[in-house]
Amino acid sequence: MNPILAILLQAAGSPSIIGSLFPLLLIFVVLYFFMIRPQAKKQKEQNKFIGGLEKGSEVVTNAGIIGRINKIEGEVITLQIDQKTFIRILKVALSKEMTDSYLSRHASKEESSPE
């Protein structure tokens, strides 16, 4: 038998358990930092947004309906979407991202329009 081949076969041996689990652990760490952690942060911001709602706040629903909060009753909010038009929605149907986007665009239009 070739001595170099014998040395390589002895060195190879069986892979260690740490070496086998390292790729799996690496995938979990990458998933945590790129998927789980940002989603948890976004959910925390959404919960803070919903907790800070008050009567008179202008909001946008997930369906894109824009309205002003008229009444808050537990998990149900009554939105005024026109002078005499009211709808009842669940708090979870409100979107922080869409509300922030709408309010920032609406504010920039008011600033740029001459009076």
Backbone as a chain_set.jsonl record, in Angstrom:
{"seq": "MNPILAILLQAAGSPSIIGSLFPLLLIFVVLYFFMIRPQAKKQKEQNKFIGGLEKGSEVVTNAGIIGRINKIEGEVITLQIDQKTFIRILKVALSKEMTDSYLSRHASKEESSPE", "coords": {"N": [[0.851, -1.175, 0.0], [0.445, 2.214, -0.669], [2.337, 4.573, 1.127], [1.589, 7.273, 1.473], [-1.123, 7.292, 0.894], [-2.041, 5.703, 2.995], [-1.516, 7.371, 5.191], [-3.251, 9.505, 4.642], [-5.735, 8.204, 4.814], [-5.8, 7.531, 7.529], [-5.79, 10.07, 8.666], [-8.181, 11.129, 7.77], [-10.357, 9.668, 8.974], [-13.318, 9.432, 11.038], [-15.807, 11.96, 10.744], [-16.061, 14.666, 13.076], [-18.615, 15.351, 15.522], [-19.109, 18.026, 15.925], [-18.118, 19.193, 13.623], [-19.975, 18.192, 11.85], [-22.372, 19.362, 12.665], [-21.908, 22.06, 12.409], [-22.511, 23.417, 9.856], [-25.337, 23.349, 9.975], [-25.871, 24.812, 12.314], [-24.821, 27.256, 11.512], [-26.591, 27.96, 9.448], [-28.936, 28.3, 10.969], [-28.218, 30.524, 12.574], [-27.882, 32.502, 10.602], [-30.511, 32.586, 9.552], [-31.825, 33.515, 11.848], [-30.775, 36.148, 12.207], [-31.448, 37.371, 9.774], [-34.15, 36.897, 9.294], [-35.895, 36.125, 11.532], [-35.308, 37.917, 13.702], [-35.633, 40.607, 12.53], [-38.397, 40.431, 11.925], [-39.537, 40.112, 14.455], [-38.875, 42.574, 15.548], [-40.34, 44.288, 13.882], [-42.94, 43.452, 14.541], [-43.033, 44.237, 17.209], [-42.932, 47.041, 16.92], [-45.367, 47.423, 15.567], [-47.195, 46.595, 17.534], [-46.711, 48.563, 19.45], [-47.573, 50.799, 18.022], [-50.334, 50.21, 17.72], [-51.068, 50.178, 20.401], [-50.77, 52.858, 21.053], [-52.831, 54.249, 19.886], [-55.361, 56.746, 19.548], [-58.412, 58.629, 19.968], [-59.329, 60.486, 17.138], [-56.996, 60.206, 15.706], [-55.461, 59.861, 12.529], [-55.557, 57.149, 10.365], [-54.51, 54.287, 8.375], [-55.897, 51.403, 6.967], [-55.103, 47.871, 6.515], [-56.299, 47.259, 4.143], [-56.198, 49.578, 2.782], [-57.93, 51.637, 3.39], [-58.584, 54.891, 4.367], [-58.984, 56.727, 7.299], [-60.377, 58.454, 10.18], [-59.996, 57.935, 13.618], [-62.832, 57.353, 15.504], [-64.004, 56.097, 17.679], [-62.894, 53.896, 20.245], [-63.242, 50.661, 21.246], [-62.234, 48.344, 23.107], [-60.953, 45.772, 21.266], [-62.036, 46.656, 18.94], [-62.369, 49.219, 16.562], [-63.918, 52.239, 15.645], [-64.024, 53.792, 12.644], [-64.128, 56.935, 11.065], [-64.826, 57.561, 7.866], [-65.888, 59.319, 6.125], [-68.038, 62.245, 6.167], [-70.535, 61.337, 7.277], [-70.122, 58.647, 7.391], [-69.282, 55.676, 8.84], [-67.172, 53.003, 9.835], [-66.622, 49.808, 11.32], [-63.768, 48.264, 12.534], [-61.228, 45.803, 13.273], [-58.513, 46.254, 15.573], [-56.155, 45.032, 14.756], [-56.27, 45.225, 12.047], [-55.156, 47.541, 11.236], [-52.458, 49.304, 9.723], [-49.219, 50.071, 10.45], [-47.043, 50.699, 8.795], [-48.297, 51.49, 6.358], [-49.798, 53.643, 7.286], [-47.801, 55.405, 8.235], [-46.464, 55.894, 5.811], [-48.508, 57.086, 4.257], [-49.109, 59.374, 5.824], [-46.648, 60.729, 5.773], [-46.36, 61.317, 3.027], [-48.661, 62.854, 2.672], [-48.151, 65.012, 4.389], [-45.879, 66.118, 3.164], [-46.965, 67.01, 0.761], [-48.658, 69.028, 1.66], [-46.798, 70.858, 2.659], [-45.416, 71.597, 0.346], [-47.336, 72.791, -1.261], [-48.416, 75.979, -2.343], [-49.954, 78.632, -0.51]], "CA": [[0.0, 0.0, 0.0], [1.167, 3.466, -0.768], [2.393, 5.185, 2.462], [0.864, 8.553, 1.501], [-2.539, 6.944, 0.957], [-2.29, 5.208, 4.348], [-1.538, 8.538, 6.088], [-4.484, 10.249, 4.365], [-6.87, 7.451, 5.332], [-5.789, 7.651, 8.979], [-6.118, 11.45, 9.018], [-9.579, 11.406, 7.466], [-11.143, 9.107, 10.061], [-14.743, 9.787, 11.025], [-15.969, 13.384, 11.033], [-16.513, 14.945, 14.441], [-20.014, 15.794, 15.59], [-19.104, 19.488, 15.802], [-17.962, 19.48, 12.201], [-21.218, 17.846, 11.158], [-23.439, 20.277, 13.058], [-21.54, 23.449, 12.138], [-23.324, 24.041, 8.794], [-26.71, 23.504, 10.447], [-25.868, 25.942, 13.245], [-24.58, 28.464, 10.725], [-27.855, 28.279, 8.774], [-29.855, 28.809, 11.982], [-27.784, 31.877, 12.946], [-28.198, 33.389, 9.474], [-31.965, 32.748, 9.545], [-32.215, 34.342, 12.99], [-30.438, 37.556, 12.006], [-32.044, 37.933, 8.57], [-35.596, 36.688, 9.191], [-36.631, 36.095, 12.789], [-35.081, 39.144, 14.471], [-36.338, 41.758, 11.948], [-39.841, 40.254, 12.04], [-39.896, 40.388, 15.846], [-38.767, 44.026, 15.716], [-41.489, 44.875, 13.178], [-44.13, 43.142, 15.332], [-42.972, 45.081, 18.4], [-43.315, 48.384, 16.49], [-46.801, 47.384, 15.255], [-47.905, 46.546, 18.813], [-46.569, 49.894, 20.057], [-48.45, 51.666, 17.23], [-51.722, 49.906, 18.069], [-51.271, 50.584, 21.789], [-50.768, 54.311, 21.163], [-53.928, 54.857, 19.128], [-56.305, 57.532, 20.327], [-59.497, 59.223, 19.19], [-58.905, 61.601, 16.294], [-55.807, 59.851, 14.919], [-55.723, 59.442, 11.155], [-54.903, 55.86, 10.153], [-54.776, 53.556, 7.137], [-56.06, 49.974, 7.228], [-54.375, 46.983, 5.606], [-57.005, 47.273, 2.862], [-55.973, 50.869, 2.149], [-58.98, 52.588, 3.747], [-58.061, 55.985, 5.18], [-60.037, 57.27, 8.15], [-60.023, 59.053, 11.461], [-60.562, 57.129, 14.702], [-63.951, 58.009, 16.171], [-64.261, 55.429, 18.947], [-62.123, 52.672, 20.494], [-63.948, 49.783, 22.184], [-61.46, 47.108, 23.217], [-60.231, 45.418, 20.042], [-62.776, 47.187, 17.79], [-62.229, 50.661, 16.356], [-64.859, 52.828, 14.695], [-63.355, 54.791, 11.808], [-64.953, 57.837, 10.274], [-64.157, 57.666, 6.571], [-66.494, 60.472, 5.463], [-68.769, 63.007, 7.175], [-71.542, 60.527, 7.967], [-69.837, 57.243, 7.105], [-68.453, 55.059, 9.87], [-66.989, 51.554, 9.723], [-65.997, 49.179, 12.489], [-62.699, 47.337, 12.156], [-60.388, 45.32, 14.366], [-57.242, 46.979, 15.697], [-55.095, 44.344, 14.016], [-56.405, 45.534, 10.621], [-54.463, 48.794, 10.961], [-51.085, 49.104, 9.272], [-48.295, 51.142, 10.824], [-46.249, 51.075, 7.621], [-49.124, 52.236, 5.409], [-50.165, 54.906, 7.922], [-46.619, 56.276, 8.198], [-46.227, 56.262, 4.417], [-49.557, 58.026, 3.846], [-48.97, 60.638, 6.543], [-45.453, 61.446, 5.308], [-46.666, 61.861, 1.696], [-49.688, 63.877, 2.847], [-47.502, 66.174, 4.997], [-44.98, 66.743, 2.189], [-47.807, 67.712, -0.215], [-49.139, 70.253, 2.292], [-45.675, 71.789, 2.766], [-45.004, 72.071, -0.977], [-48.397, 73.545, -1.942], [-48.476, 77.378, -1.918], [-51.268, 79.056, -0.013]], "C": [[0.892, 1.232, 0.0], [1.163, 4.154, 0.606], [1.613, 6.516, 2.536], [-0.642, 8.295, 1.614], [-2.912, 6.467, 2.356], [-2.387, 6.369, 5.335], [-2.845, 9.327, 5.892], [-5.713, 9.535, 4.915], [-6.951, 7.534, 6.85], [-6.223, 9.054, 9.402], [-7.601, 11.734, 8.799], [-10.481, 10.903, 8.584], [-12.623, 9.409, 9.921], [-14.885, 11.268, 11.386], [-16.501, 13.592, 12.449], [-17.951, 15.455, 14.406], [-20.108, 17.312, 15.449], [-18.977, 19.885, 14.337], [-19.222, 19.186, 11.409], [-22.335, 18.847, 11.453], [-23.147, 21.734, 12.713], [-22.354, 24.075, 11.003], [-24.781, 24.278, 9.214], [-26.825, 24.689, 11.408], [-25.67, 27.262, 12.509], [-25.859, 28.902, 9.999], [-28.855, 28.864, 9.77], [-29.501, 30.239, 12.385], [-28.127, 32.872, 11.839], [-29.708, 33.633, 9.406], [-32.424, 33.659, 10.675], [-31.97, 35.816, 12.696], [-31.099, 38.168, 10.776], [-33.558, 37.78, 8.486], [-36.313, 36.844, 10.529], [-36.5, 37.411, 13.549], [-35.765, 40.364, 13.845], [-37.863, 41.643, 12.06], [-40.308, 40.533, 13.462], [-39.855, 41.892, 16.12], [-39.962, 44.728, 15.076], [-42.779, 44.641, 13.971], [-44.181, 43.998, 16.59], [-43.39, 46.513, 18.062], [-44.812, 48.458, 16.191], [-47.619, 47.381, 16.542], [-47.853, 47.894, 19.521], [-47.494, 50.887, 19.349], [-49.907, 51.458, 17.63], [-52.024, 50.337, 19.503], [-51.367, 52.093, 21.961], [-51.878, 55.002, 20.394], [-54.852, 55.632, 20.052], [-57.342, 58.146, 19.396], [-58.966, 60.425, 18.414], [-57.674, 61.312, 15.455], [-56.221, 59.428, 13.52], [-54.899, 58.19, 10.88], [-55.278, 55.29, 8.79], [-54.873, 52.077, 7.49], [-55.2, 49.167, 6.257], [-55.009, 46.953, 4.223], [-56.861, 48.609, 2.141], [-57.044, 51.899, 2.442], [-58.394, 53.621, 4.707], [-59.21, 56.546, 6.001], [-59.479, 57.853, 9.427], [-60.725, 58.244, 12.554], [-61.64, 57.94, 15.414], [-64.183, 57.416, 17.557], [-63.397, 54.174, 19.045], [-62.849, 51.887, 21.576], [-63.214, 48.453, 22.254], [-60.653, 46.861, 21.961], [-60.891, 45.967, 18.778], [-62.64, 48.703, 17.756], [-63.3, 51.099, 15.365], [-64.131, 53.94, 13.965], [-64.393, 55.642, 11.098], [-64.215, 58.031, 8.958], [-64.744, 58.764, 5.698], [-67.337, 61.171, 6.524], [-69.765, 62.161, 7.955], [-71.328, 59.033, 7.745], [-68.849, 56.696, 8.127], [-68.334, 53.566, 9.576], [-66.325, 51.055, 10.994], [-64.965, 48.179, 11.989], [-61.984, 46.857, 13.415], [-59.088, 46.107, 14.389], [-56.144, 46.348, 14.848], [-55.165, 44.612, 12.517], [-55.74, 46.853, 10.258], [-53.012, 48.512, 10.618], [-50.228, 50.304, 9.638], [-47.524, 51.629, 9.611], [-47.061, 51.916, 6.644], [-49.533, 53.59, 5.982], [-49.002, 55.878, 7.873], [-46.348, 56.775, 6.787], [-47.238, 57.307, 3.956], [-49.361, 59.383, 4.516], [-47.749, 61.419, 6.083], [-45.685, 62.046, 3.92], [-47.669, 63.004, 1.795], [-49.071, 65.154, 3.427], [-46.596, 66.881, 3.997], [-45.769, 67.49, 1.117], [-48.314, 69.03, 0.361], [-48.035, 71.296, 2.382], [-45.317, 72.39, 1.413], [-46.075, 72.897, -1.681], [-48.432, 74.983, -1.427], [-49.886, 77.752, -1.488], [-51.578, 80.455, -0.409]], "O": [[1.961, 1.25, 0.61], [0.096, 4.31, 1.201], [1.039, 6.831, 3.579], [-1.346, 8.996, 2.34], [-3.99, 6.794, 2.852], [-3.243, 6.358, 6.22], [-3.464, 9.761, 6.864], [-6.631, 10.178, 5.424], [-8.046, 7.601, 7.408], [-6.945, 9.209, 10.388], [-8.209, 12.493, 9.554], [-11.302, 11.668, 9.091], [-13.121, 9.618, 8.815], [-14.157, 11.769, 12.243], [-17.29, 12.792, 12.952], [-18.43, 15.93, 13.376], [-21.088, 17.824, 14.908], [-19.652, 20.805, 13.873], [-19.508, 19.853, 10.414], [-23.151, 19.142, 10.58], [-24.059, 22.561, 12.726], [-22.851, 25.188, 11.175], [-25.38, 25.29, 8.849], [-27.769, 25.475, 11.32], [-26.29, 28.269, 12.852], [-26.166, 30.093, 9.949], [-29.552, 29.826, 9.447], [-30.39, 31.078, 12.523], [-28.613, 33.968, 12.119], [-30.138, 34.771, 9.22], [-33.316, 34.485, 10.482], [-32.854, 36.646, 12.91], [-31.293, 39.383, 10.737], [-34.197, 38.464, 7.686], [-37.255, 37.63, 10.631], [-37.507, 37.96, 13.997], [-36.431, 41.105, 14.568], [-38.544, 42.647, 12.267], [-41.367, 41.131, 13.656], [-40.703, 42.419, 16.839], [-40.53, 45.653, 15.658], [-43.618, 45.537, 14.063], [-45.256, 44.439, 16.996], [-44.123, 47.138, 18.829], [-45.459, 49.451, 16.525], [-48.625, 48.084, 16.637], [-48.838, 48.32, 20.124], [-48.125, 51.721, 19.998], [-50.634, 52.427, 17.854], [-53.124, 50.812, 19.786], [-51.981, 52.564, 22.918], [-51.865, 56.226, 20.263], [-55.095, 55.23, 21.19], [-57.159, 58.174, 18.179], [-58.251, 61.267, 18.957], [-57.338, 62.102, 14.573], [-57.213, 58.721, 13.345], [-53.694, 58.165, 11.128], [-56.224, 55.74, 8.143], [-54.035, 51.554, 8.225], [-54.643, 49.709, 5.302], [-54.334, 46.656, 3.238], [-57.343, 48.764, 1.019], [-57.068, 52.949, 1.799], [-57.79, 53.274, 5.722], [-60.287, 56.812, 5.468], [-58.286, 57.761, 9.716], [-61.903, 57.911, 12.429], [-61.4, 59.06, 15.866], [-64.517, 58.135, 18.498], [-63.191, 53.475, 18.054], [-63.05, 52.381, 22.685], [-63.553, 47.526, 21.519], [-59.768, 47.646, 21.622], [-60.38, 45.774, 17.675], [-62.776, 49.38, 18.775], [-63.557, 50.419, 14.372], [-63.677, 54.908, 14.576], [-65.399, 55.139, 10.597], [-63.12, 58.592, 8.926], [-64.18, 59.109, 4.659], [-67.353, 60.734, 7.675], [-69.83, 62.264, 9.18], [-72.26, 58.243, 7.899], [-67.729, 57.19, 8.259], [-69.291, 52.941, 9.119], [-65.574, 51.775, 11.653], [-65.255, 47.35, 11.127], [-62.128, 47.445, 14.487], [-58.615, 46.572, 13.351], [-55.302, 47.05, 14.289], [-54.235, 44.273, 11.785], [-55.754, 47.248, 9.093], [-52.407, 47.586, 11.159], [-50.484, 51.421, 9.187], [-47.367, 52.834, 9.415], [-46.579, 52.937, 6.153], [-49.609, 54.576, 5.249], [-49.178, 57.042, 7.515], [-46.036, 57.95, 6.59], [-46.864, 58.301, 3.335], [-49.437, 60.421, 3.858], [-47.8, 62.647, 6.007], [-45.254, 63.169, 3.659], [-47.547, 64.006, 1.09], [-49.425, 66.256, 3.008], [-46.543, 68.111, 3.976], [-45.295, 68.505, 0.608], [-48.395, 70.032, -0.349], [-48.292, 72.486, 2.204], [-44.953, 73.563, 1.334], [-45.757, 73.637, -2.612], [-48.472, 75.202, -0.216], [-50.874, 77.256, -2.03], [-52.645, 80.97, -0.073]]}, "num_chains": 1, "name": "protein.A"}
